[in-house]
């Protein structure tokens, strides 16, 4: 793996971590403002699990295409 590829992977991982944090924070805020929806932590963890699943699928696809 070249240095440019490694840099690209690190930048994408950083952006993914930032977006995941924003999504989880948004879900927790939404459910905190509307408590009848669900408990904020449960929804945030559910959203996090969904994001982890999506990332795992993307990594598997990239690994299989190389």
C-alpha positions as CSV (number, residue, x, y, z in Angstrom):
1,X,0.0,0.0,0.0
2,X,1.5,3.3,-1.0
3,X,1.7,6.4,1.2
4,X,-1.0,8.1,-0.8
5,X,-3.4,5.2,-0.4
6,X,-2.7,5.1,3.4
7,X,-3.3,8.9,3.6
8,X,-6.6,8.5,1.8
9,X,-7.7,5.7,4.0
10,X,-6.9,7.7,7.1
11,X,-8.7,10.8,5.9
12,X,-11.8,8.7,5.0
13,X,-11.7,7.1,8.5
14,X,-11.5,10.5,10.1
15,X,-14.4,11.9,8.1
16,X,-16.4,8.8,8.9
17,X,-15.8,9.1,12.6
18,X,-16.9,12.8,12.5
19,X,-20.1,12.0,10.6
20,X,-20.8,9.1,12.9
21,X,-20.5,11.4,15.9
22,X,-22.8,14.0,14.3
23,X,-25.4,11.3,13.5
24,X,-25.3,9.8,16.9
25,X,-25.5,13.2,18.6
26,X,-28.4,14.2,16.3
27,X,-30.3,11.0,17.2
28,X,-29.7,11.5,20.9
29,X,-30.8,15.1,20.7
30,X,-33.9,14.3,18.7
31,X,-35.1,11.6,21.1
32,X,-34.2,13.9,24.1
33,X,-36.4,16.6,22.7
34,X,-39.2,14.1,22.0
35,X,-39.0,11.6,24.8
36,X,-42.0,9.6,23.6
37,X,-39.9,8.3,20.7
38,X,-37.4,6.3,22.6
39,X,-34.7,6.6,25.3
40,X,-31.9,8.7,23.8
41,X,-29.1,6.3,24.6
42,X,-30.9,3.3,23.0
43,X,-31.6,5.2,19.8
44,X,-28.0,6.5,19.6
45,X,-26.6,2.9,20.1
46,X,-29.0,1.6,17.5
47,X,-27.8,4.2,15.1
48,X,-24.2,3.4,15.9
49,X,-24.8,-0.3,15.3
50,X,-26.3,0.6,11.9
51,X,-23.3,2.7,11.0
52,X,-20.9,0.0,12.0
53,X,-22.8,-2.5,9.9
54,X,-22.7,-0.2,6.9
55,X,-18.9,0.4,7.3
56,X,-18.3,-3.3,7.7
57,X,-20.1,-4.0,4.4
58,X,-18.2,-1.2,2.6
59,X,-14.8,-2.5,3.9
60,X,-15.7,-6.1,2.9
61,X,-16.6,-4.9,-0.6
62,X,-13.4,-2.9,-1.0
63,X,-11.4,-5.9,0.3
64,X,-13.0,-8.3,-2.1
65,X,-12.4,-6.0,-5.1
66,X,-8.7,-5.8,-4.5
